[in-house]
Amino acid sequence: MLVGLTGVGQPAMDTAAIHTYFSTQQEQIGFSGVVRITRRGDALYERAYGLASHELGTPMKTTDVFRIASISKPFTAMLTLLACKEGLLREDDSIGRFYPQLTDSVWRGITVRQLLTHRSGIPHNDGIADYWREKAFLPLDRERCVSEIFAMELGSSPGEKSHYSSPGYFLLADILEQVYNQSYAALVSEKITVPLALGSTGVYDGRAIVPGMVTGYHQLGNRLMLAPHRDPSLMKGSGNLYASAGDLTDWLSSLGNGRWPEDVVSKLFDVRSTIPMANADRYGYGFYYRQGGDGQKPAWYHGGGTFGCSAIAVWYPEDQTSIVLLSNVSVIPVNRLWADLENILNGSTPNLPRQYSNAQLTDSALNRLAGTYTAQGMELSVVAHQGQLYAKLGGNPLFELKATGTRAFFGPKAGVYVTFQVDSLGNITGLIAERDGKPVTFERK
């Protein structure tokens, strides 16, 4: 369904340009999913692209359900603030109150507030021993999950630095279960989805059949494959929800229509941190904040990505507008799609995917480029395999790099241009990765 609706004082939306843009992205980068834009609860644009099931040839529908990965975090943040308002928690509570087995005084000093704002010092998932080799795929019980998190070495002292941490949000969900004596799934239902009538939102446990859920796929090079399994047990509160695009826009709209206590929403949207991995955007409680400027409006948002899921949900408080992009394919560059969609909404020509030549390099030339590269706390792995180069940022899935020269590459699925750097002797010393006009220099380890 395609809906065009213009509000009072609002410019007409170029729905044809939006559709042309996403149709092109469907052809060139494999976008498959749902795009939904609302203002003050009214749908301005809603359309589905691609297939919900390649096996059955089932077309995508706007009502289909997707895993939303880290877009789960704003829900957990809301539940935490509601628990504080009910007097069951305090933001300055030490996690030692809930985990008496913790003997390390530094760990015990971590607070609920620091978990919410990614300032606890707890590493991200890849800080868990053998996470991507083993534990991300296992159905671990609660006790095992907690012990794996507490076995990690803190990356910094609590409150010292900001570092994105999904395990921190696991602990928030676990603490909520303790203070309410209910499961996280029950709390999401009781406190959020039932009051807001979000009938297509809930907790994904990897076992129950979810009506309307799409099949997840992963792009490896030019090949589409079934998304690898990833068990949600270690993703509780940080990445284990599913939702439809309609439910997500209703959830975002609820943040501006008086549905929640004013002091809770103001805390949710109180900037507390700056996350290095998110273009230096700031972070409140469960939401990133983009200040705006240069034609951009201030926006609160969160992205989500895992095997078979690429997603972003954006809320513009000034005009009560939301944008939701949900895809059943990894890895789709949803931040770039959001930026391009904003350009269309502002009347600019959309940035369609750039063309590239596909140069052929020898295996020895590709092997010289393989290695590990670091920048600003990020780690980029470059892998050569069967005459092709791939890259992997942190715990994200691999994406293909196509050669456009001897040391220049383009990752069409991620929208990244990579140029390898050499010294006077011809040794590879690092690389520059450019995305959305923002270059980042990585040094070779």
C-alpha positions as semicolon CSV with decimal commas, in nm:
position;residue;x (nm);y (nm);z (nm)
1;M;0,000;0,000;0,000
2;L;0,122;0,348;-0,086
3;V;-0,021;0,639;0,109
4;G;0,037;1,008;0,042
5;L;-0,098;1,252;0,300
6;T;-0,009;1,617;0,350
7;G;-0,070;1,790;0,681
8;V;-0,145;2,157;0,742
9;G;0,164;2,369;0,685
10;Q;0,361;2,069;0,559
11;P;0,505;2,042;0,206
12;A;0,366;1,772;-0,020
13;M;0,559;1,447;0,011
14;D;0,717;1,319;-0,308
15;T;0,595;0,963;-0,271
16;A;0,697;0,877;-0,627
17;A;1,060;0,975;-0,555
18;I;1,058;0,766;-0,235
19;H;0,924;0,465;-0,424
20;T;1,178;0,507;-0,704
21;Y;1,459;0,527;-0,453
22;F;1,366;0,212;-0,262
23;S;1,288;0,020;-0,580
24;T;1,642;0,103;-0,696
25;Q;1,783;-0,005;-0,360
26;Q;1,590;-0,329;-0,392
27;E;1,762;-0,396;-0,727
28;Q;2,114;-0,276;-0,643
29;I;2,175;-0,364;-0,277
30;G;1,905;-0,623;-0,215
31;F;1,676;-0,415;0,010
32;S;1,374;-0,620;0,114
33;G;1,137;-0,496;0,381
34;V;0,892;-0,226;0,485
35;V;0,918;0,154;0,483
36;R;0,673;0,349;0,696
37;I;0,651;0,723;0,768
38;T;0,392;0,877;1,001
39;R;0,315;1,222;1,136
40;R;0,101;1,267;1,447
41;G;-0,018;0,910;1,408
42;D;-0,122;0,940;1,043
43;A;0,050;0,732;0,775
44;L;0,226;0,946;0,514
45;Y;0,398;0,659;0,334
46;E;0,377;0,285;0,374
47;R;0,511;0,029;0,129
48;A;0,659;-0,320;0,126
49;Y;0,942;-0,434;-0,100
50;G;1,082;-0,775;-0,189
51;L;0,993;-1,114;-0,047
52;A;0,898;-1,230;0,300
53;S;0,995;-1,583;0,194
54;H;1,217;-1,666;-0,101
55;E;1,143;-2,035;-0,054
56;L;0,770;-1,981;-0,104
57;G;0,792;-1,672;-0,323
58;T;0,576;-1,483;-0,072
59;P;0,568;-1,106;-0,132
60;M;0,644;-0,879;0,160
61;K;0,341;-0,714;0,327
62;T;0,335;-0,392;0,528
63;T;0,190;-0,585;0,823
64;D;0,472;-0,842;0,833
65;V;0,671;-0,895;1,153
66;F;1,049;-0,860;1,184
67;R;1,310;-0,916;1,449
68;I;1,422;-0,566;1,550
69;A;1,748;-0,647;1,733
70;S;1,883;-0,345;1,925
71;I;1,566;-0,142;1,876
72;S;1,467;-0,352;2,180
73;K;1,682;-0,123;2,398
74;P;1,438;0,174;2,408
75;F;1,167;-0,064;2,535
76;T;1,398;-0,184;2,814
77;A;1,489;0,174;2,902
78;M;1,119;0,267;2,929
79;L;1,051;-0,033;3,155
80;T;1,346;0,063;3,375
81;L;1,225;0,422;3,416
82;L;0,873;0,300;3,494
83;A;1,019;0,073;3,764
84;C;1,201;0,374;3,909
85;K;0,881;0,578;3,910
86;E;0,705;0,294;4,091
87;G;0,977;0,296;4,357
88;L;1,109;-0,050;4,276
89;L;1,442;0,083;4,149
90;R;1,663;0,388;4,173
91;E;1,883;0,507;3,890
92;D;2,177;0,524;4,130
93;D;2,126;0,171;4,262
94;S;2,439;-0,040;4,247
95;I;2,403;-0,368;4,059
96;G;2,559;-0,525;4,368
97;R;2,212;-0,494;4,523
98;F;2,082;-0,749;4,272
99;Y;2,387;-0,972;4,234
100;P;2,523;-1,063;4,578
101;Q;2,761;-1,309;4,411
102;L;2,962;-1,014;4,279
103;T;3,270;-0,971;4,496
104;D;3,466;-0,730;4,278
105;S;3,417;-0,380;4,423
106;V;3,451;-0,215;4,081
107;W;3,178;-0,431;3,928
108;R;2,959;-0,373;4,233
109;G;2,997;0,001;4,179
110;I;2,818;-0,008;3,843
111;T;2,482;0,169;3,862
112;V;2,152;0,129;3,682
113;R;2,205;0,474;3,527
114;Q;2,541;0,365;3,385
115;L;2,385;0,055;3,232
116;L;2,117;0,270;3,068
117;T;2,367;0,518;2,921
118;H;2,642;0,271;2,817
119;R;2,883;0,415;3,073
120;S;2,922;0,102;3,286
121;G;3,253;-0,009;3,136
122;I;3,099;-0,345;3,041
123;P;3,217;-0,449;2,694
124;H;2,987;-0,527;2,402
125;N;2,898;-0,887;2,311
126;D;3,237;-0,968;2,161
127;G;3,390;-0,921;2,506
128;I;3,229;-1,251;2,608
129;A;3,477;-1,536;2,566
130;D;3,416;-1,731;2,243
131;Y;3,099;-1,531;2,177
132;W;3,095;-1,546;1,797
133;R;3,254;-1,889;1,783
134;E;3,016;-2,060;2,023
135;K;2,803;-1,879;2,279
136;A;2,605;-1,654;2,045
137;F;2,445;-1,967;1,902
138;L;2,368;-2,162;2,221
139;P;2,041;-2,160;2,421
140;L;2,199;-2,061;2,752
141;D;1,997;-2,041;3,073
142;R;1,979;-1,725;3,281
143;E;2,248;-1,828;3,529
144;R;2,494;-1,913;3,251
145;C;2,427;-1,580;3,075
146;V;2,488;-1,382;3,392
147;S;2,808;-1,571;3,469
148;E;2,939;-1,513;3,115
149;I;2,881;-1,140;3,150
150;F;3,045;-1,116;3,492
151;A;3,344;-1,314;3,365
152;M;3,432;-1,029;3,128
153;E;3,705;-0,778;3,204
154;L;3,571;-0,424;3,224
155;G;3,690;-0,199;2,944
156;S;3,702;0,107;3,171
157;S;3,604;0,215;3,519
158;P;3,228;0,267;3,566
159;G;3,130;0,618;3,460
160;E;3,467;0,691;3,300
161;K;3,386;0,634;2,932
162;S;3,099;0,564;2,697
163;H;3,109;0,229;2,519
164;Y;2,809;0,061;2,361
165;S;2,719;-0,252;2,556
166;S;2,437;-0,496;2,485
167;P;2,529;-0,708;2,792
168;G;2,455;-0,397;3,001
169;Y;2,098;-0,403;2,874
170;F;2,074;-0,776;2,943
171;L;2,147;-0,692;3,307
172;L;1,878;-0,422;3,306
173;A;1,620;-0,675;3,182
174;D;1,739;-0,926;3,440
175;I;1,711;-0,668;3,719
176;L;1,358;-0,584;3,604
177;E;1,265;-0,951;3,628
178;Q;1,394;-0,954;3,985
179;V;1,214;-0,643;4,111
180;Y;0,883;-0,733;3,945
181;N;0,916;-1,110;3,991
182;Q;0,795;-1,149;3,632
183;S;0,959;-1,247;3,306
184;Y;1,087;-0,980;3,073
185;A;0,834;-1,097;2,812
186;A;0,549;-1,052;3,059
187;L;0,669;-0,703;3,151
188;V;0,692;-0,592;2,788
189;S;0,337;-0,715;2,738
190;E;0,187;-0,574;3,058
191;K;0,358;-0,236;3,058
192;I;0,388;-0,151;2,687
193;T;0,235;-0,370;2,419
194;V;-0,107;-0,430;2,578
195;P;-0,164;-0,064;2,684
196;L;-0,060;0,055;2,336
197;A;-0,245;-0,229;2,154
198;L;0,076;-0,338;1,981
199;G;-0,053;-0,676;1,869
200;S;0,251;-0,762;1,656
201;T;0,523;-0,690;1,912
202;G;0,676;-0,928;2,162
203;V;0,978;-1,124;2,279
204;Y;1,142;-1,364;2,033
205;D;1,263;-1,679;2,206
206;G;1,381;-1,875;1,904
207;R;1,131;-2,156;1,957
208;A;0,774;-2,026;1,947
209;I;0,609;-1,965;1,609
210;V;0,541;-1,593;1,559
211;P;0,245;-1,529;1,324
212;G;0,341;-1,312;1,029
213;M;0,716;-1,325;1,091
214;V;0,931;-1,301;0,779
215;T;1,218;-1,536;0,701
216;G;1,562;-1,384;0,764
217;Y;1,836;-1,382;0,501
218;H;2,200;-1,282;0,487
219;Q;2,397;-1,147;0,193
220;L;2,741;-1,299;0,146
221;G;2,902;-1,143;-0,155
222;N;2,648;-1,160;-0,435
223;R;2,477;-1,463;-0,284
224;L;2,167;-1,454;-0,067
225;M;2,155;-1,726;0,195
226;L;1,941;-1,817;0,493
227;A;2,042;-1,610;0,792
228;P;2,271;-1,801;1,030
229;H;2,112;-1,898;1,360
230;R;2,176;-1,672;1,659
231;D;2,016;-1,768;1,987
232;P;1,836;-1,482;2,168
233;S;1,923;-1,598;2,520
234;L;2,215;-1,355;2,563
235;M;2,013;-1,081;2,391
236;K;1,747;-1,043;2,660
237;G;1,651;-0,677;2,688
238;S;1,910;-0,573;2,433
239;G;1,798;-0,736;2,110
240;N;1,528;-1,001;2,150
241;L;1,209;-0,821;2,044
242;Y;1,009;-0,850;1,724
243;A;0,762;-0,598;1,582
244;S;0,580;-0,478;1,273
245;A;0,648;-0,138;1,118
246;G;0,301;-0,024;1,224
247;D;0,360;-0,121;1,585
248;L;0,696;0,058;1,592
249;T;0,550;0,382;1,460
250;D;0,269;0,359;1,717
251;W;0,531;0,304;1,989
252;L;0,726;0,610;1,872
253;S;0,410;0,820;1,852
254;S;0,325;0,728;2,211
255;L;0,639;0,913;2,323
256;G;0,487;1,243;2,212
257;N;0,114;1,210;2,268
258;G;0,100;1,220;2,648
259;R;0,061;0,845;2,691
260;W;0,356;0,822;2,931
261;P;0,433;1,028;3,244
262;E;0,607;1,350;3,142
263;D;0,899;1,300;3,380
264;V;0,961;0,951;3,240
265;V;0,974;1,075;2,879
266;S;1,197;1,370;2,973
267;K;1,445;1,131;3,135
268;L;1,429;0,897;2,836
269;F;1,529;1,191;2,616
270;D;1,789;1,342;2,847
271;V;2,129;1,330;2,674
272;R;2,383;1,148;2,893
273;S;2,661;1,002;2,675
274;T;2,842;1,018;2,344
275;I;2,888;0,679;2,177
276;P;3,206;0,665;1,963
277;M;3,070;0,400;1,722
278;A;2,759;0,599;1,626
279;N;2,904;0,897;1,437
280;A;2,962;1,056;1,779
281;D;2,585;1,097;1,824
282;R;2,480;1,135;2,182
283;Y;2,276;0,890;2,388
284;G;1,993;0,932;2,635
285;Y;1,823;0,633;2,796
286;G;1,785;0,376;2,520
287;F;1,787;0,628;2,234
288;Y;2,056;0,799;2,029
289;Y;2,015;1,173;1,979
290;R;2,110;1,356;1,662
291;Q;2,118;1,727;1,735
292;G;2,035;1,835;1,382
293;G;2,148;2,138;1,187
294;D;2,243;2,190;0,821
295;G;1,886;2,122;0,718
296;Q;1,844;1,825;0,953
297;K;1,588;1,824;1,231
298;P;1,673;1,695;1,578
299;A;1,597;1,324;1,597
300;W;1,594;1,042;1,847
301;Y;1,662;0,702;1,696
302;H;1,795;0,352;1,737
303;G;1,914;0,100;1,481
304;G;1,915;-0,275;1,498
305;G;2,111;-0,539;1,317
306;T;2,169;-0,911;1,346
307;F;2,161;-1,208;1,111
308;G;1,847;-1,164;0,899
309;C;1,765;-0,818;1,036
310;S;1,855;-0,461;0,942
311;A;1,636;-0,195;1,102
312;I;1,609;0,163;1,220
313;A;1,337;0,357;1,404
314;V;1,350;0,739;1,411
315;W;1,143;0,992;1,607
316;Y;1,137;1,367;1,529
317;P;0,986;1,539;1,835
318;E;0,943;1,881;1,669
319;D;0,671;1,770;1,429
320;Q;0,579;1,434;1,584
321;T;0,706;1,241;1,283
322;S;0,847;0,888;1,270
323;I;1,041;0,687;1,015
324;V;1,071;0,309;1,039
325;L;1,276;0,093;0,803
326;L;1,265;-0,284;0,859
327;S;1,446;-0,539;0,644
328;N;1,475;-0,917;0,662
329;V;1,822;-0,906;0,505
330;S;2,160;-0,845;0,663
331;V;2,363;-0,636;0,608
332;I;2,155;-0,343;0,472
333;P;2,295;0,010;0,542
334;V;1,982;0,146;0,712
335;N;2,155;0,463;0,840
336;R;2,243;0,555;0,482
337;L;1,888;0,477;0,367
338;W;1,756;0,703;0,644
339;A;1,989;0,985;0,538
340;D;1,886;0,952;0,174
341;L;1,518;0,939;0,269
342;E;1,560;1,261;0,466
343;N;1,708;1,425;0,156
344;I;1,402;1,324;-0,044
345;L;1,167;1,455;0,227
346;N;1,359;1,785;0,223
347;G;1,313;1,815;-0,153
348;S;1,664;1,710;-0,255
349;T;1,751;1,461;-0,526
350;P;1,794;1,117;-0,369
351;N;2,144;0,972;-0,355
352;L;2,101;0,658;-0,562
353;P;2,370;0,391;-0,522
354;R;2,690;0,492;-0,701
355;Q;2,816;0,279;-0,985
356;Y;3,152;0,106;-0,962
357;S;3,385;-0,094;-1,180
358;N;3,482;-0,442;-1,065
359;A;3,858;-0,477;-1,111
360;Q;4,014;-0,824;-1,099
361;L;4,305;-0,872;-0,855
362;T;4,524;-1,177;-0,801
363;D;4,495;-1,392;-0,489
364;S;4,839;-1,273;-0,373
365;A;4,734;-0,908;-0,408
366;L;4,420;-0,970;-0,204
367;N;4,606;-1,169;0,063
368;R;4,840;-0,871;0,119
369;L;4,539;-0,663;0,222
370;A;4,390;-0,915;0,465
371;G;4,437;-0,841;0,834
372;T;4,298;-0,656;1,133
373;Y;4,262;-0,277;1,139
374;T;4,170;-0,057;1,437
375;A;4,036;0,296;1,490
376;Q;3,860;0,475;1,776
377;G;3,798;0,152;1,966
378;M;3,662;-0,021;1,656
379;E;3,812;-0,330;1,494
380;L;3,775;-0,402;1,123
381;S;3,871;-0,746;0,997
382;V;3,956;-0,787;0,628
383;V;3,945;-1,141;0,489
384;A;4,052;-1,276;0,148
385;H;3,867;-1,587;0,031
386;Q;3,847;-1,753;-0,310
387;G;3,952;-1,448;-0,506
388;Q;3,727;-1,207;-0,316
389;L;3,780;-0,960;-0,029
390;Y;3,540;-0,927;0,264
391;A;3,524;-0,695;0,566
392;K;3,371;-0,732;0,911
393;L;3,331;-0,452;1,167
394;G;3,333;-0,584;1,523
395;G;3,062;-0,845;1,570
396;N;2,870;-0,742;1,258
397;P;2,831;-0,985;0,966
398;L;3,077;-0,996;0,676
399;F;3,018;-0,780;0,369
400;E;3,182;-0,800;0,028
401;L;3,442;-0,549;-0,095
402;K;3,460;-0,508;-0,473
403;A;3,792;-0,392;-0,618
404;T;3,777;-0,063;-0,811
405;G;4,157;-0,040;-0,828
406;T;4,468;-0,205;-0,687
407;R;4,406;-0,066;-0,337
408;A;4,058;0,084;-0,372
409;F;3,739;-0,108;-0,293
410;F;3,367;-0,048;-0,260
411;G;3,127;-0,240;-0,035
412;P;2,793;-0,195;-0,216
413;K;2,587;-0,365;0,053
414;A;2,733;-0,147;0,330
415;G;2,784;0,169;0,124
416;V;3,150;0,187;0,229
417;Y;3,450;0,298;0,020
418;V;3,781;0,155;0,140
419;T;4,127;0,272;0,035
420;F;4,430;0,083;0,165
421;Q;4,738;0,287;0,260
422;V;5,101;0,191;0,202
423;D;5,439;0,316;0,324
424;S;5,745;0,396;0,111
425;L;5,836;0,026;0,100
426;G;5,494;-0,077;-0,025
427;N;5,379;-0,230;0,306
428;I;5,009;-0,202;0,394
429;T;4,991;0,029;0,697
430;G;4,619;0,098;0,726
431;L;4,306;0,196;0,541
432;I;4,056;0,479;0,510
433;A;3,690;0,377;0,523
434;E;3,446;0,639;0,394
435;R;3,072;0,617;0,439
436;D;2,818;0,893;0,387
437;G;3,106;1,133;0,323
438;K;3,264;1,062;0,663
439;P;3,615;0,910;0,643
440;V;3,765;0,706;0,930
441;T;4,134;0,611;0,929
442;F;4,219;0,261;1,054
443;E;4,571;0,145;1,144
444;R;4,684;-0,208;1,073
445;K;4,757;-0,418;1,382
